Amino acid sequence: MSEIKGQLLGIILVIMVFGIVAASLTAIFNGLSSSVTSQVSKAISSFGL
């Protein structure tokens, strides 16, 4: 019984770690995307397009 509990705990911990990593990467990419969008719009407006 304790082996099953240990395996379930390990699975839950792995899922939590992957969730945290996915959430942080999503936040980072969203921030970078908005930064790139603003830089591109600045570049386009500087060329007068």
Residue frames as qw, qx, qy, qz and C-alpha x, y, z in Angstrom:
[[0.000, 0.885, 0.466, 0.000, 0.00, 0.00, 0.00],
 [0.293, -0.805, 0.090, 0.509, 2.83, 2.40, 0.80],
 [0.429, -0.088, 0.582, 0.685, 4.43, 1.74, -2.60],
 [0.189, 0.657, 0.628, 0.372, 1.23, 2.82, -4.34],
 [0.188, -0.932, -0.228, 0.210, 1.08, 5.97, -2.20],
 [0.434, -0.552, 0.331, 0.631, 4.70, 6.74, -3.05],
 [0.368, 0.200, 0.655, 0.629, 4.11, 6.26, -6.76],
 [0.054, 0.827, 0.530, 0.179, 1.01, 8.46, -6.67],
 [0.303, -0.861, -0.023, 0.408, 2.92, 11.15, -4.81],
 [0.447, -0.286, 0.496, 0.688, 5.70, 10.96, -7.40],
 [0.269, 0.488, 0.665, 0.496, 3.24, 11.24, -10.28],
 [0.091, -0.921, -0.378, 0.034, 1.49, 14.21, -8.65],
 [0.392, -0.718, 0.165, 0.551, 4.82, 15.95, -8.03],
 [0.416, -0.006, 0.596, 0.686, 5.92, 15.43, -11.64],
 [0.141, 0.703, 0.606, 0.345, 2.62, 16.81, -12.93],
 [0.234, -0.918, -0.201, 0.249, 2.93, 19.83, -10.62],
 [0.438, -0.499, 0.342, 0.664, 6.50, 20.54, -11.75],
 [0.326, 0.254, 0.649, 0.638, 5.55, 20.31, -15.43],
 [0.007, -0.843, -0.524, -0.121, 2.57, 22.60, -14.77],
 [0.322, -0.837, -0.009, 0.443, 4.75, 25.19, -13.07],
 [0.418, -0.255, 0.509, 0.708, 7.32, 25.07, -15.88],
 [0.237, 0.500, 0.678, 0.484, 4.61, 25.35, -18.54],
 [0.106, -0.915, -0.384, 0.072, 2.99, 28.31, -16.77],
 [0.364, -0.721, 0.166, 0.566, 6.28, 30.14, -16.39],
 [0.387, -0.030, 0.612, 0.689, 7.27, 29.54, -20.00],
 [0.144, 0.705, 0.630, 0.292, 3.86, 30.75, -21.17],
 [0.199, -0.923, -0.185, 0.272, 4.24, 33.94, -19.15],
 [0.418, -0.498, 0.379, 0.659, 7.76, 34.52, -20.48],
 [0.331, 0.219, 0.683, 0.613, 6.73, 33.98, -24.11],
 [0.045, 0.842, 0.527, 0.101, 3.69, 36.25, -23.72],
 [0.283, -0.850, 0.018, 0.445, 5.90, 39.00, -22.31],
 [0.397, -0.291, 0.545, 0.679, 8.45, 38.58, -25.09],
 [0.290, 0.504, 0.707, 0.402, 5.70, 38.56, -27.70],
 [0.022, -0.938, -0.337, 0.077, 4.30, 41.86, -26.51],
 [0.361, -0.703, 0.257, 0.557, 7.81, 43.32, -26.41],
 [0.398, 0.004, 0.668, 0.629, 8.51, 42.21, -29.97],
 [0.190, 0.726, 0.625, 0.215, 5.15, 43.57, -31.11],
 [0.130, -0.942, -0.129, 0.282, 5.87, 46.97, -29.62],
 [0.392, -0.510, 0.452, 0.618, 9.38, 47.06, -31.15],
 [0.365, 0.277, 0.721, 0.520, 8.04, 46.12, -34.59],
 [0.095, 0.863, 0.491, 0.075, 5.32, 48.76, -34.41],
 [0.260, -0.838, 0.105, 0.469, 7.94, 51.37, -33.42],
 [0.414, -0.233, 0.612, 0.632, 10.13, 50.34, -36.36],
 [0.288, 0.535, 0.698, 0.379, 7.22, 50.49, -38.80],
 [0.020, -0.942, -0.319, 0.105, 6.11, 53.89, -37.55],
 [0.355, -0.682, 0.269, 0.580, 9.67, 55.24, -37.81],
 [0.344, 0.004, 0.684, 0.643, 9.73, 54.29, -41.51],
 [0.330, 0.305, 0.005, -0.893, 6.40, 55.97, -42.05],
 [0.206, -0.051, -0.882, -0.421, 4.63, 52.88, -43.34]]
